[in-house]
């Protein structure tokens, strides 16, 4: 144990820096953890060490901003430094790497240490890689779900049922939440929907909703607003609900892995934490979607259903067509305008209304608001009657937005360019990732006006010189970049529809076969 | 692409910091890579991004010290920022995670990106974890060895053979290199020995040698000194030989993993890079050693031999007793004094001289300096004749130390305490990790005087009140701590000896069985 004088480092990193000599004296290496202690005022925190030869002099400990929020050190204050106990969660990670199985307590220990920044990035990565390669069985997935829930905030409601929905991501233009949530709430059900921002997409539901009203609320506010308006559509990242999920995604993202067990746990933890009883999961299936074929989709559906049962939630899944954009619009304002138009009663042909009412219909049937097979029809009636629009205005109002907003108020970027058909004929496919690339190049999701409007979808005939799609941007140079990207693309458009529906007892029936 | 003004961050980290808004505009997340470009002066580097809401204002890019060594930005200089291509090595890491096999090119790409800091800690950890779980076959281990060699400096000598030796670590008091190297060199062979510092032990060979002379040299200096003196004993970390090894070990260390393939590659890369033809590998075997039983040891030996053949090096392995310290001394000065005493001709009973001459003897036989079965005897003669001591003085001198040093000049710490036998009887075992813990608590390896001297080893009878071992320290409070630790330990001592020897054709013979 040695005594060092604090040097505050005004960088919002976690951890501390030691001079290499002091690190050797203490017996720690880069990545080790030390305990920093001032016994007089009872301050003591654990932190990961980085060593340096130049920046921090011997006798000094550099303390980064985030770590100092917990320690509250003053410049020059003296601290005792000693090697911290190695977190036992590392042994559990090692056990998984060696093919072992996590217990409930071990899972909780790992997740807690991830949330509290006790584990280093390399250790979190080893956890994710080990779980990815050796897999998690359903027991371990249940433990992970419960650990993700209990290390964050939870909501509970006085009355039930509470409904929730989730779409597996990756399909462009998937603004259906803006229709599904108000339809379900307009039928008298509660649905406290937390959504994400776009990571690799052109606009997450939270990005879309932000064009209409604030989306950052605490878990308490989510509960109170849902009690009053029946529904909210908020950004999950602001709520501290299942906070481990964000840390895990950060590590999965560069490796492009979407470990099945962690994905199941992360989706269901967020549902469980908001107190949901009835959950509808939308699983887009397609060659270019995350789930490649219906068999894979059915397997995933069975897993969602089983995990739901273990947690006391009833889950139904819909396999939907995932190889084509939903509706015609991609990008924040374009999508919000299209969703509002549908709520206002415009007769938009195709996938948007069909997919939204199908999914909402499943929830209505599960909650007993419609007979089996009648939910979609009821959802469509609620939409056509204007009740869903009224509910959406209520939601926008309670979240602090302008409830009198109309679809025509939400305008795409002022810079646009039509991509015209070079020949007459039937339009060919546009692949999801190309569309997303063009929209992002145009500025989506940060520039709300940026995006793509698709005029001709699959089966549509187009004459030479007619527009196939239009690119919008808020800034001219971004339009230029998007055009370059767009001209290289071969447009291929197919229409989205539901392929299959998996009821919650499918799994049990199929087991009996 | 956006333009940002440079803010220099005087912290010797790698990477850049972006305000979260600028990161969103650029389309990058924490852990993504950006290209930072000043086209006018042709400057362009890649760096991993950390985002912040507070420290870096919009319009500014914070550049850390290590990254700026390559970029040479001035405060306020304007840079273009754009998303960098995702390193293709990440796809190869992903492939290994999915059970694939690395090609030679893929291995090189991963190792190069590790050495050049293109991969983030999480990505390097995923590589190590994936290789650990899914394993590397002998082809992949060969590729890894070659990649580790070619991403660092190499030495080549005008005359051959070049001899080298390596001990798998973990056995306390293993100062045999200080005997083996001068014996081999005294026989007229060249041995450019690179060694490591203690990571978790009480003293690495580089730490020991540093008590006698400088140990940090470039690869060129290592070659030149070896050409002149026949041998060196230097710190490998200073040479830039197989630099990937350090980065990989840093990640393995907290997880306590020692992935077989990476260990084989790392040992053999260092031998190959110094131009070795003949290599002796010491594999300590024992319940408390890294290799638990002789079968495991023979398997590892076969792998070393096969890898050597693929690289054109002849390898022989010795399985040695690994459950007990080598000799009587643990800790820098105590071990150096013991080694010098042996070189000076003192008749130290037991494992130190036996093990050193056995291993040196294998090298002498391989190089044709002795008939098979006669190498150990020749080694002992060289040691007893004083020629090894003369050679050691030559090595110390060429590395810049005092060649007239005597064992009695190297003194243990001035604070010491005897641990006495509580009862009469035969001493029981001291386990390796307990001994190392006591020595480290006493200050080893940083305090050169700190360590343990073991008076009674296995089979020795000790009377009540006689000392079993003595703890030494340079500082009184460290002695106190070590005493507390030592009093809790049950001493158990066994004597070290060679269990088996594996010649280079063993593997082929055993295959024919």
HADDOCK unambig.tbl for C-alpha pairs under 7 A between the chains (distance, minus, plus):
assign (segid A and resid 11 and name CA) (segid B and resid 55 and name CA) 6.06 0.50 0.50
assign (segid A and resid 12 and name CA) (segid B and resid 52 and name CA) 6.73 0.50 0.50
assign (segid A and resid 12 and name CA) (segid B and resid 55 and name CA) 6.78 0.50 0.50
assign (segid A and resid 24 and name CA) (segid B and resid 446 and name CA) 6.71 0.50 0.50
assign (segid A and resid 25 and name CA) (segid B and resid 446 and name CA) 6.42 0.50 0.50
assign (segid A and resid 52 and name CA) (segid B and resid 12 and name CA) 6.78 0.50 0.50
assign (segid A and resid 55 and name CA) (segid B and resid 11 and name CA) 6.04 0.50 0.50
assign (segid A and resid 55 and name CA) (segid B and resid 12 and name CA) 6.77 0.50 0.50
assign (segid A and resid 90 and name CA) (segid B and resid 255 and name CA) 6.46 0.50 0.50
assign (segid A and resid 94 and name CA) (segid B and resid 255 and name CA) 6.60 0.50 0.50
assign (segid A and resid 97 and name CA) (segid B and resid 133 and name CA) 6.03 0.50 0.50
assign (segid A and resid 98 and name CA) (segid B and resid 133 and name CA) 6.81 0.50 0.50
assign (segid A and resid 121 and name CA) (segid B and resid 121 and name CA) 6.46 0.50 0.50
assign (segid A and resid 121 and name CA) (segid B and resid 122 and name CA) 5.36 0.50 0.50
assign (segid A and resid 122 and name CA) (segid B and resid 121 and name CA) 5.35 0.50 0.50
assign (segid A and resid 122 and name CA) (segid B and resid 122 and name CA) 4.47 0.50 0.50
assign (segid A and resid 122 and name CA) (segid B and resid 125 and name CA) 5.07 0.50 0.50
assign (segid A and resid 122 and name CA) (segid B and resid 251 and name CA) 6.88 0.50 0.50
assign (segid A and resid 125 and name CA) (segid B and resid 122 and name CA) 5.06 0.50 0.50
assign (segid A and resid 125 and name CA) (segid B and resid 125 and name CA) 6.06 0.50 0.50
assign (segid A and resid 125 and name CA) (segid B and resid 126 and name CA) 5.86 0.50 0.50
assign (segid A and resid 126 and name CA) (segid B and resid 125 and name CA) 5.86 0.50 0.50
assign (segid A and resid 126 and name CA) (segid B and resid 126 and name CA) 5.83 0.50 0.50
assign (segid A and resid 126 and name CA) (segid B and resid 129 and name CA) 5.75 0.50 0.50
assign (segid A and resid 129 and name CA) (segid B and resid 126 and name CA) 5.73 0.50 0.50
assign (segid A and resid 129 and name CA) (segid B and resid 129 and name CA) 6.53 0.50 0.50
assign (segid A and resid 129 and name CA) (segid B and resid 130 and name CA) 6.70 0.50 0.50
assign (segid A and resid 130 and name CA) (segid B and resid 129 and name CA) 6.70 0.50 0.50
assign (segid A and resid 133 and name CA) (segid B and resid 97 and name CA) 6.02 0.50 0.50
assign (segid A and resid 133 and name CA) (segid B and resid 98 and name CA) 6.80 0.50 0.50
assign (segid A and resid 251 and name CA) (segid B and resid 122 and name CA) 6.88 0.50 0.50
assign (segid A and resid 255 and name CA) (segid B and resid 90 and name CA) 6.44 0.50 0.50
assign (segid A and resid 255 and name CA) (segid B and resid 94 and name CA) 6.62 0.50 0.50
assign (segid A and resid 446 and name CA) (segid B and resid 24 and name CA) 6.82 0.50 0.50
assign (segid A and resid 446 and name CA) (segid B and resid 25 and name CA) 6.38 0.50 0.50
